[in-house]
Amino acid sequence: MEAPNTEEPSTEEPSLEELEAQERRLVFQRFSHEDAWDLGSFLVDLARVRDAPVAIDIHRTGQQLFHAALPGSTPDNDAWIARKRRVVERYGSASYLVGARHRAKGTTFEESSRLDPDTYAAHGGSFPITVEGVGVIGAVTVSGLPQLQDHQLVVEALEHFLAD
């Protein structure tokens, strides 16, 4: 896998169409324990290059396959990871996309989902692990940056990983 990009991603809010296109494009042929390790390790490298104080988590079918907490991250990041991951598990879509869909309707996830905000958070940073012909089998999640940056970090890592 190539070296991580040191450039910061855009701060421009992506459209619903762009977010949905990411999900259609970022699909695996298979996803193994080794893939989780390689993807998680790449995310760690990417975060280190950017001095990002994040925690990183990869779950597949209810099992944690990878977790790392980088300097500057806190136990709160682990709580955010769990809440964002539950949104992916429930809706089968990226946590950022779920929140964006609510914002596009002029409301918030918290107001309209009727779900406990201590359990679910439709904030950016958790992205579905989708396997072609199978569907969503897990999630890769980052917490520690503003929500758009968390989302972009995961998407960038997935794009690099799937390009190899």
N, C-alpha and C positions, 0 to 999 in steps of 0.2 A: 504494500500500500504506500502511496506517495506521502511525502511530508505534509503536515498540516499547513493550511493557509493561515498566514498571520494577519490578514486584512480583516477589519471589523465589518460585519454585514450591514446592510442598509437599515435605516431607522424608519423607512416608509412602510406604512401599514399595507400588507398584501390584501388583495380583493378576495372575496369568497371563491371566485373562479380560480384564482391562483392557488389558494389553499386546497381546494378540491383536486386540482390538477396534480399537486404534490402527492396526494394520497394515491391517485391512480398510477402515477409514475413510479413511486417508491415501493415496489413489490418484490418480494424475495421468491426465488425458485424453491428454496428450502431454508430452514433456520435451525442450526444445531447449537449445542453448547459451545463448540469452538467458534462459531460465528458470533455468539454473544460475547465471548472473550475478546475476539478480534475487534468487533465494533466498539465495545466498551473501552478497550485499550486505546483505540484511535481517538475516541471522545476525550479520554484523559489527556492524551498528547495534545490535542487541539486546545483544550482548556488550559493546559499548562503554558503553551506558547502565548496565550492571550492573558495569562495571569487571572483567569476567571475563577472566582471562589465558589465553585459549584460542587454539588453532589450528583452522581450519575448512577442510574439504576436500569437494569434490564430484567424484565420478567417474561416468562413464557408459560402459559397454561397454569398460572398460579404459583410457579416456582421462581424464586429469585436466582438468576443465573450470573449476574454481575452487579457489583456495587462498589463505588469508590467515593470517598469524601476528600476533596482537595482542601488545601489550606485556605482558611477564610470561610469555609462552609460551616454550618451549625446543625444541631439536631432539628431545628425548625425546617431545614431543607429536606430532611427525610420525611417529615410530616407532609410537606407540600408535595413531595414525590408521590406519596401514597394517595393523596387526595386527587392529584391530576391523573394518576394511573387509573383510578376508579372511574373517572369520566371516560377514558378510552375503553375500558372494559365494558362499561354500560352502553355507550353510544357507538362503539366501533369506529370512532373518528378521533382525530387529534384534539387534544384538550383546547388548543388555541382556536381551532375551527369551530368547535362546539360553542365556545364563548362568542366568537365572531358572528355566528348565525343568530344568536340572541341579540347581540348589539345591532345587527342589521334590521331587526324587527323593532328596534327602539326600546328594548328592555335589557335586563341582565339575566344571566343564568341563575343567579341567586334568587331573583324575584320570580322568575317564571318556571323554574324546574321543579320547585317544591321539594327539593332534596336538601338534606342537612349539609350546610356549608362547612361543618367540621369534618365531614366525610368525603365530600366532592368539591373539586375546584376546577372550573373551566377556564384556567389560566394557561398560558403557553408553556410548553416544555415537555409534554408527553405525546408521543407519536405512535400510532399502531404499527405493530410488526405484522404485516400481511403476507401470507404465502399464497402464491398463485394456485388457484383451484381448491384452496382450503378456506381462506378468509383470515380474519384477525385472530392471531394466536397469542399475542402478548403486546408489550409496550416497551419502548425505550424512553426514558425520562431524565430530564435535567432540571435542577433547581438551584437558584442562587443569583441569577441575573434578572433584569426586568423581563416580563413574560415574553415579549417579542424576541428578545435576544436568546432566551432559553429555547424557544421554538426554532429559531434560525440555526442555532448550534446543532441541534438534533438533525434537522433537515440537511444541513451541510455534511455532517458525518455520514448520514444515510446515502446521500448522493455520491460521495467518494467511495464508500464501501460497495455500493451496488455497481459502480462504474468499473471496478476491478474484476 
